[in-house]
Amino acid sequence: MKKIRVLIVDDSAVVRQTLEDILSSDPGIEVIGTAVDPYVAAERMKKEVPDVITLDIEMPRMDGITFLQKLMKQHPIPVVICSSVAEQGTANALKALEYGAVEIISKPKIGTKKFLEESRIRLIDKVKAAAMVRAKPLKTVAPIKVSPKLDADAVIPMGKPQSLTTTEKICLVGASTGGTEALRVFLESQPPNCPPIAIVQHMPEHFTAAFANRLNSICRINIKEARDGDSMLRGQALIAPGDKHMLLKRSGARYYVEVKAGPLVSRHRPSVDVLFRSGARYGGGNVVAAIMTGMGDDGAKGMKELHEVGAYTIAQDEKTCVVFGMPQEAIKLGGVQKVMPLQGIAGEIVRACG
């Protein structure tokens, strides 16, 4: 198979070398060059156009956001923002998603073997996901060997659903690549009295709070980064914090979320499989679940478990997905009852929840 050609743009020599070593270790990826800033990157692209660009935000001569805008207007190429997760850079990273970046990842850091391995998994997966995206012009508007792939048993063991004492319907949603825009469309369509919503979007630590705040400012419902013990309330959506798993729990008639640490599950933390399995355990037939755009299979097994206990399960269709991986895998496993365009999912969930 043709290798994915990657251009690395970062002003740090250490980061450039680290990224090149990690990406080159995968037989499906070829690093065709590195650049210290966007001007050098532009010159390199005259000789060979990459399939994917990894791009830092803060660089000399021209910042990454400005370069991204120019690139997406003139020659759209899938871009993965590779930035530190400092609070001051979070707003810029979210702006990059609005300007057409496919993914955001944290720069690999020197540390424990486990941390480096997890960074390697995430980086390679996100570059491969980006390569599957057909980048669109920006409109002017205001497999390496890694540790075993764990399933949801690593966080919440399989168990029988608990007997229910409530008829309150709740909504669980999972998304990855392309999910930031899909969730905006989904949440903007929710009425003020929508059912309680819990969301897992694959996103790094610190970015989820800013992402939730941005959505909260443009939607009619309350949207926040989840905290351990938060109640599931009508008119509210909880977004799992980056680098933490989120589980649905129930105490009597009250649904709430548990936010906890744990291993990568289906290559992710937070994991959609973890959220969905907890929904099967504690929500059963009271759950309406949707799986949206994203690469890989996170959420497929959990959705099947939801379906088996009587939950209503929905998958975003291929036409409206940026990457059809996660919905497709859930469909293959037989856990999906309805496949539909993104624009109709919010209305379908409201209808199903009554």
Residue, then its C-alpha position, 0 to 999 in steps of 0.5 A: m500500500k502507498k505510504i502516507r507522506v507527512l511533513i512536520v512543521d515545528d520550530s523545536a528541533v527536539v520535537r521535529q526529531t521526536l515526531e519524525d522518529i515516532l512516525s517513521s517507526d510505522p511502516g505505513i508512514e513516510v516523513i518526507g521532510t521537516a520545516v522550522d516554520p511555515y515559510v520553509a514548509a511552503e518551499r518544501m511543498k513546492k517540491e513534494v506535496p504531503d498527504v498530511i501536515t503536523l503543525d505547531i501553533e507558536m512559531p517564528r515569522m508566521d504562527g501556525i493559525t495564520f499558515l493554516q488559514k492560508l493553506m486551507k484557502q489555497h491548497p487544502i491538505p489534512v492538518v494535525i495540530c501538534s501543540s502543547v496543552a498550555e491553557q493559553g494555547t487552548a483557544n488557538a487550538l480550537k480556532a484551528l479546528e474551526y479553520g479546518a484542522v482535522e485533529i489536535i494532539s499533544k506534543p510528545k514529552i520526555g517521561t515514562k515508558k508508558f507515557l511515550e507509548e501512549s503518545r506514540i499510539r495517539l500520534i500515529d492513529k491521528v495521522k492515519a485518520a487525517a490521511m483518510v480525510r478529504a480536506k475542503p477549501l476554507k470558506t471565508v466566514a466571520p500498525i506498530k506493536v504496542s501494548p495489548k488493545l484493551d476493551a471496556d473490561a479494563v475500566i468497567p467489567m461486564g455485568k448484568p444490567q441493574s433493575l431500573t426504577t426510572t423511566e427518564k430517558i438519557c442520551l449517550v454520544g461518541a465521536s472522534t475525527g470530525g466530531t468537533e464540528a459534528l457535535r456543534v451541529f448536533l448540539e445547536s439543534q437541541p431544544p432547551n428541554c432536551p434529554p440529559i446528554a453525555i458525550v465522549q469526544h476524543m480530545p486531549e486533556h485541557f482542550t475539552a473544557a475550552f471546547a465545552n465552553r465554546l459550545n455553551s456560548i452558541c447553543r441553547i442548552n447548558i454544556k460543560e466539561a463533566r466533573d465526577g458526580d455531576s448529575m444528568l439533567r434535562g437541557q444539559a450536555l456533559i463532555a468527558p474531560g480529556d485523558k479521563h474516562m466517563l461512565l454513566k451511573r445511577s443512584g435510585a432514580r438519579y443518573y450521574v457520571e463518574v469521571k475516573a482515570g484508567p488505561l487506554v481502552s480501544r486505544h483511547r482515554p476517554s473511550v466511547d466503549v467505556l461510556f456505552r458499556s456503563g450505559a448498558r449496565y445502568g441505563g439499559g432500555n432508557v438509553v438512546a445512543a448515537i455514534m458519530t464520525g471517527m476513525g477506528d472501532d471505539g464504541a462499536k462493542g459498547m453500542k452492541e451491548l446497549h442494543e442487546v439490553g434494549a437501548y435505541t442505537i443510531a449511527q451517523d451515515e457515511k455521506t455526512c461523516v468525515v471518517f466513517g470508521m466508528p459508525q461502520e464498525a458499530i453497524k458491522l457488529g449489528g449494534v445499530q438500529k438506525v443509520m441517518p445523516l448528521q443533521g437528523i440525529a438531534g431530532e431523532i433523539v428528541r423524538a425517541c426520548g419523548 
